[in-house]
Amino acid sequence: MMRLIQHSDIVTNGRGCGLADYRARVVTSEGNIVPLFADPSGTPLSDGEGRIVDYASTDAKGHFAFYWPPASGQVLQVCNCRGSMVSSTPGFGDRFVLANLAGCLPLSRVEGLEQALESTALEADLQALVQRVTALEAMSPGGGPNV
C-alpha cells in the first residue's frame, strides 16, 4: 500500500457556519472512487452503524478528516446529507504529490529556518572553539592550561 497522508478540512455555508453530516470523498479523474481510511495504518472509514463507507462525514462543526494515497488527477467531492454533490475540486490530489510541487521555494517562506540556521551556526562555532582550546591546551607545557 502507498504511504497514506491525512487531509482534513471544514465544510461551511456562505456565512462560515460548519455543516454537519456532509460527506467528502475522493475520486479519480475518470470518476472511480479512491479508498479513504480512518488512520495511517489503513483502517477503513465506517458510518455510525459500522458499515464501511467510501466517504468521510463531517461532525457537528463541519470538520472531516481522512487518510488516503494521493495521486495526480484526483478530485475532492463534497455532498450534502442527501448525497447531492455541492462542490467539486478538480486536481485536488495534485497538491499532495511531491513531483507536482515547484522546485524553488524562497528560503524566506520556510518558517523558522533563519532561527534554526543561526542556532546551528552558533553551535558549530562553539564546537570549533572548544576543539581549538583543547588543541591549545594539549600544546602547552605540562599538557594543561597556561595560567
N, C-alpha and C positions, 0 to 999 in steps of 0.2 A: 504494500500500500504506500502511496506517496505520502510525503510529510503533510500533516494536516495543520492548517493555521486557523486562528479564530477570527471571526468577524462579528461585530456587534454594532447595533445602531438603535435609533428610536424612531418609530413611526408616529408622525404628528399630523394634526389637521392644520388648516390655514392660520389658526390663532396660536399654534405652537403647543397645543394640548396633546398629550400622549394618547394613542388609540389602542385600546385593549382588544385582544382576540383577533388581531390581524395576523396574516401569515406571510412569511418571507421564504422564498425558495430560489434555487439557482438552477438554470437550465443552460444547455449548450446553445450555440448559435443556431443549431438545427432543431432546437426545441426538446431535446432529450433531457430528462431530469438528472441532475447531479446529486449524488448521495450527500446528505448532511449528517453531522454527528454531534452528540451532546458533549463530547470531551475529546482530548487529543489522542486517546487510545482507541477511538473508533466505535464508541457505544452509540447505537442508533438513537435518533430522536424518537420520542413517543408522545402520544396525546394523553389527555387526562385519564383515559381508560386503559392505558398501557399498550395500545396498538402502535406499531412502528409507522412513522409518517415521513414524508419527504419534504417537510417544511418546518420552520421554527416559528412558534407562536409568540406574539407579543404579550407581555404581562400587563397589569393594571395601569402602568405608567407608559406603555407603548414600547418598552425595551424588548429586544430579541437578541439572541446570540447563537452562533453555531460554529462548528469546525468543519472544514472541507478542504479538498485538494484543488487549489486554484489552477486555472488554465486559461489561455487566451481565448477570447470569444465568448466567455460565459456571460450570462445575463441574469441580473437580480430582478426578481418579480415580487411585488407586494400585492397581496389580495386582501379584500375585506373579509369580515367574518362569514359572509355568504359564499365566498370563493371567487368573487368577481375581481379581476385584476384592476388595481387602482394606479399602479406605476410600474414602469419597466426601466431598467438601467442597462442598456447595451454596453458591452465592453467592460462590465463590472470586474470580471476576473483579470483583465489586462493589468489593472493597477496592482495586482499582487504577484505577478510573475516577474521575477528578478530580471530576466532577459529583456523585458519591455521597458525597464526604467532607464532614464537618461544616464549616460556615463559621467557627466560632470555635475558636481554639486559644490557650490561655493562653500568653502570652509566656514564662512560666517553663518551659514544656515544650520550647521551642526551644533545643537545646543550643548553647552558645557565643554566644548572642545578646547577653547583657549585656556580655561582653568585647569583642565586635565593635562594639557601640554606643559603649562607653566609648572605645575606641581611635579610632573615627571622630570622636567629640566632641572628644577631645584634639587630633586632627589639625586639625579645623576651628578650634578655639581658637588653635592655633599659627599657622595661616594668617592668621587675623584679626589676631593680634598682629604678625606680620611686615608685613601691609598697613598697620597703624596706625603702626608705626615708620617704614616707608618714607614714609608721608604726612607724618609729623612732620619727618623729615629734609629732605624737599622744601621744607617751610615755613621751615626755619631759615635764618638769614642765611648766605649763601655756598653754599647748596644742599647742605651736608654736615652731619654730626652736630655738635652743640654739645658742646664738650669743656671 
